[in-house]
Structures are given as structure tokens and as C-alpha cells.
Amino acid sequence: MRRGQAATEYLIILAVVVIIALIVVGVLGGFQGLSGGITRQQSEAYWSSIADVGVLPNYKISPAVAELTVKNNRPFPIKVSNVLIDGSGVISPAGVTIPPGLTTNVNVSGHSCIIGEQYSYNVQVTYVDPSTGRSFTFRGQNPLVGTCE
């Protein structure tokens, strides 16, 4: 009779410890990878450093235009021919050349958002290597995330 009671008490204590551990890990953010979306901070980190053609964290997207600071993370100069935000967009100025590691400001029109609402836009950048004439299309693995201004 005592063995059964001891085993039951042990299992109950073990279950309580596991539940407390899961709560602590959840509160500390240990399950971020299981969520459906990403935060603006994660988006900014990806686009400013990892992407072939980066978008610096000062980007601003409004209903009429997206104001982006584009960075060349490639080891050669690039000529940006277009930027698509969720499949649409017209870049201004078109055909701007960016040396390696440097940035330029561009505006992209042709998308829509509602002021105050959250957005998560897939971005695609088309650029040319001026020395070879080869065209490249870079599709970001993470979306641009933020609030429409």
C-alpha cells in the first residue's frame, strides 16, 4: 500500500515540476519558433545583415509609398532595377547603382496598406551586375514587418 502511495506522490510532484518548467520557458520566450509570425526586430535583423540586398531598419511603409534604405550586401556593385512588395511595386529612382557595402534611398509605390494596421510583406529585389550584365532576383526569406504609417 505504501509503495503505491509513494509512486503516486512522486508522479504528481514530477508533473508539477514539468508544468512549472514549461511555464517558465514559455514566459521567457523559449517557444518563439513555434509562433506563426516574426517580430519587427527579427525582420530588421534579417533584412539589414543576412539578405543579399538589405533593407535597413529605418524603413517606413505608408498607403502611398514605401520608403526604403537599400544596402548592397554583395561583393560587387549592383544596379537595382525593381523592388516588389507583396508582388507589386514601382521603384523610384529606377536603375540606381549601389557599390558593395553602401546604401541608397528608394521609394516603392504600387502597394497598399491601412494606416495603423500591422503588415507583413514579402519583398523581392531585382538587380543587375553591371560588369557582367547578369540579372538576379532576390526573394527575402523573412517578410518586412511593421505598422502602416
N, C-alpha and C positions, 0 to 999 in steps of 0.2 A: 504494500500500500504506500509506503514512504517513497519507494523508487518512482512510482508513477507520479506522485505529487512533485518530487524534485525535478523530474524531467519536464513536467508541465510548467513549473515555475521558471526553469531555465529557458524554455522556448518563448515564454511570454516576455521575459527580460530581454532576450535576444531580439525579438520582434520590435520591442520599444526602442532599443538601441539603433536598429536598422532604420526605423521610421524617423528618428531624430537626425540620423546621419543624412538621410535623403532630404529632409527639410533644410538642413544647414547647407548642403551642396546646392540645392535649388535657390536659396536666398543669395548665396554668394555668386550665382551665375554660372554654375558648372554645367548647365544643360543648354547653353546658348546655341549649340549646333543643331538642336532639335527644333528650334523655332523656325517658322516659315520664312521670315524676312531677315534683313540685316539692318543694322543701325546706320545713321548718318556717319558716325565715326568710323565704322568698318568700311563703308563705301568710300569715304575720303582717303583712308589708308591705302586701299587698293588702287584707286584712280591716281593718287599722287606719286606712287612709287613702283607699283608692280606692272601696271599697264604699259604696253608698248608706246602708246601715245596717251599721256596722262592728262587728267583734268584736276587742276589744283583746288583745294578746299574752299576757295572764295567764290565758287560758282553760285549763280543766282538765276533761278528759273521763275519767270512770270508768265501770265497768259499770252503775252505777245512775243516775247523773246527770251532765249536762254543766253545769259552772259557767262562765257566760259574762258578760263585761262588755260590754254592747251600747252602741254610740255612735251618736248621730244625726248623720249627715253631711249631712242635708238642710237646706235653708234655712228650714224651717218645723217646728213641733212635730209629733211623730208619736206615735201610740198603738200600741204593739206588741201585736198580737193573738195571734201564734203564731210559733214558730221550729221548723222541721223539720230534723232531722239525718238525712240519707240517707232522706228520705221519711216519717219518723215523728217524733213528739215532742209533748209537752205542756209548755207554758211555765208557770212559776210565778215571780212573780205574773203573772196574765193581765191584759192591758189596761193596762199601765203606760205613762204618757205621758212622753216624753223631749223636753225643749226642744232647739233646734238647738245642736250642738256639745257637748252634755253626755252623760253616760253613766249607766247603771243596771245593777245586777247582776240576772241572771235565772238560773234553773235550768231545764234541759230534761230531761225523762225520756222514756222510751219507746224508747230506742235500746239497743244492746248492743255491748260490746267486751270483749276478754280482756286482763286486766292484763299489762303488759309487751309487748304486741303493737302494732305500728305501725298507725295508722289514717289514712284519707284520706276524709273525709266531705264530701259535698255539703251545702250549707246553703241553706235558703230561709226568708226572713223575710217575714211578712205584717204590714202595718201600715196604719193609717188616718190620714189628715189630719183632725184633729178640727174644723178650721174649715170644711171642705167636706164631710166625711163620705165622701170618696172612699177606696176601699181599693186598696192597692198590694201587689204581690208581687215581692220582690227575690230573684232566684236568683244566688248568687255564681258568678263565672266561675272562681274557683280554690277548691279544697276546703280545709277545715281539716285540717291535717296535724299529727301528733304521735304520742305513745306513750300508750296507755291506762294510767291510774294507779290 
